Amino acid sequence: MTTYADIWKKLSVIDVSEFIKSRGVGNRTLSWIPWSDCLAILQSHYPDFEYEFFPLTLYPDGSAEVGCEVTIGDVSRRVDLPVMDYKFDAISAGPGSSPDSRAINDGRWRAFVKAVAIFGLGFQLYRDGSGVPVPVKTTAVKKVTKKKKTVTDKKKEAKKDWDTAEHLMERLNELSGLIDACETHGNVDTKVLKAAQAIVADDGPIDRVEKAIKHLTAEVARV
């Protein structure tokens, strides 16, 4: 029989740091694990796990709530979350309306990731809001390389990856600022604005981020 304690003991010691995505929003740094990585790690340890999304709950102010239940063996964990925007703030579409289908789908998978975290995987991200995981000893996935790399090669690759990630983060923050500016100015092409918000939510890629910055810069200049 599978118990909560058994699952926690296995999942809570997995180092998820290589999968963590982070974004600065105002004076906050928000960190999370993409649902696809979360699912892959869980699948590698519990291939028979199941999950279920529950019907959307709508509230009078136009906001909405989603729910997800993850079942591993004989035990289940359920999480309910508000449908949130790219800043992780609850969306209030207004009386008689609700968040769009993209926001609802994103919310469901966020609930999935948090439900898995209650089992132990990546729970560190929810401990104190800092987004910094607790160092652990084991790794979730072992990367296989075709040839042995020297220490110098590894250092060069690590620096390149870090520089690329830093550049992407800076441009994402700039794009977030432009989105805020467009929302403040108003009279901005709604399709362009929504597309930019989706790019921020997906963390790129960098070529789409650059195009969105170019479009929104032109929009701000126009209004």
KAVEN-V102725 format. One record per residue. N is the residue number from 1. SS is DSSP state (~ for helix, > for strand, _ for the rest). OMEGA is omega as a letter, one per 30 degrees, with the letter a starting at -180 (NA if undefined). D_LAST is the distance of its C-alpha to the last C-alpha in Angstrom with 1 decimal. Layout:
BEGIN
N,SS,OMEGA,D_LAST
N,SS,OMEGA,D_LAST
END
This chain:
BEGIN
1,_,l,63.2
2,_,l,59.7
3,_,l,58.8
4,~,a,55.7
5,~,l,57.4
6,~,a,58.2
7,~,l,54.6
8,~,a,53.2
9,~,a,55.7
10,~,a,54.6
11,~,a,50.8
12,_,a,50.2
13,_,l,51.5
14,>,l,49.3
15,>,a,47.0
16,_,a,43.5
17,~,a,41.8
18,~,a,41.2
19,~,a,39.3
20,>,l,37.0
21,>,a,33.2
22,>,l,31.2
23,>,l,27.6
24,>,l,26.4
25,>,a,24.3
26,_,l,23.8
27,_,a,27.3
28,>,l,29.0
29,>,a,30.3
30,>,a,30.7
31,>,a,33.4
32,>,l,34.8
33,>,l,37.0
34,_,a,35.5
35,~,a,37.4
36,~,l,38.9
37,~,l,40.5
38,~,a,41.7
39,~,a,43.3
40,~,l,44.9
41,~,a,46.5
42,~,a,47.8
43,~,a,49.1
44,~,a,51.0
45,~,a,52.9
46,_,a,53.1
47,_,a,52.8
48,_,a,53.8
49,_,l,51.1
50,>,l,49.4
51,>,a,46.2
52,>,l,44.9
53,>,a,41.6
54,>,a,41.9
55,>,a,40.3
56,>,l,36.9
57,>,l,37.2
58,>,l,34.6
59,_,a,34.2
60,_,a,33.4
61,_,l,30.0
62,_,l,28.8
63,_,a,29.5
64,>,a,32.1
65,>,l,34.8
66,>,l,36.5
67,>,l,39.9
68,>,l,41.8
69,>,l,45.5
70,>,a,47.0
71,>,l,50.7
72,>,a,52.9
73,_,a,56.5
74,_,a,57.8
75,>,a,54.9
76,>,l,51.4
77,>,l,48.3
78,>,l,45.5
79,>,l,42.0
80,>,a,39.5
81,>,l,35.9
82,>,l,32.8
83,_,a,30.2
84,>,l,27.5
85,_,a,24.1
86,_,l,23.5
87,_,a,23.8
88,_,l,27.2
89,_,a,26.2
90,>,l,27.5
91,_,l,25.3
92,_,a,25.5
93,_,a,24.3
94,_,a,25.6
95,_,l,28.9
96,_,l,30.1
97,_,a,28.0
98,_,l,28.2
99,_,a,26.5
100,_,a,26.2
101,~,l,29.1
102,~,a,27.6
103,~,a,27.2
104,~,l,30.8
105,~,l,32.3
106,~,a,30.8
107,~,l,32.2
108,~,a,35.6
109,~,l,36.0
110,~,l,35.0
111,~,l,37.8
112,~,a,40.1
113,~,a,39.5
114,~,l,40.1
115,~,l,43.2
116,~,l,44.6
117,~,l,43.9
118,~,l,46.1
119,~,l,48.8
120,_,a,48.3
121,_,l,46.1
122,_,a,43.3
123,~,a,44.0
124,~,a,43.4
125,~,a,39.6
126,~,a,40.0
127,_,a,42.5
128,_,l,40.6
129,_,a,36.9
130,_,a,37.0
131,_,a,36.6
132,_,a,39.5
133,_,l,42.4
134,_,l,46.0
135,_,l,47.8
136,_,a,50.3
137,_,a,52.9
138,>,l,52.5
139,>,a,49.9
140,_,a,48.6
141,_,l,48.7
142,_,l,50.8
143,_,a,49.2
144,_,l,51.6
145,_,a,51.6
146,_,l,53.6
147,_,a,54.8
148,_,a,55.4
149,_,l,52.8
150,_,l,53.8
151,~,l,52.4
152,~,l,50.5
153,~,a,48.9
154,~,l,47.8
155,~,l,46.4
156,~,l,44.4
157,~,l,43.0
158,~,l,42.2
159,~,l,40.3
160,~,l,38.4
161,~,a,37.5
162,~,a,36.5
163,~,l,34.3
164,~,l,32.6
165,~,l,32.0
166,~,l,30.7
167,~,l,28.2
168,~,a,27.0
169,~,l,26.8
170,~,a,24.7
171,~,l,22.2
172,~,l,22.2
173,~,l,21.5
174,~,l,18.6
175,~,l,17.2
176,~,l,17.9
177,~,l,16.0
178,~,l,12.8
179,~,l,13.4
180,~,a,13.8
181,~,l,10.6
182,~,l,8.7
183,~,l,11.2
184,~,a,10.7
185,~,a,7.0
186,_,l,7.9
187,_,l,6.8
188,_,a,7.4
189,_,a,10.3
190,~,a,13.3
191,~,l,15.7
192,~,a,14.0
193,~,l,13.6
194,~,l,17.3
195,~,l,18.5
196,~,l,17.3
197,~,l,19.0
198,~,l,22.1
199,~,l,22.2
200,~,l,22.2
201,~,a,24.9
202,_,a,26.9
203,_,l,26.7
204,_,g,25.7
205,_,a,27.2
206,~,a,25.8
207,~,l,24.9
208,~,l,22.7
209,~,a,21.1
210,~,l,20.4
211,~,l,18.8
212,~,l,16.6
213,~,l,15.5
214,~,a,14.7
215,~,a,12.7
216,~,l,10.6
217,~,l,10.3
218,~,l,8.8
219,~,l,6.4
220,~,l,5.4
221,~,a,5.7
222,~,a,3.8
223,_,NA,0.0
END
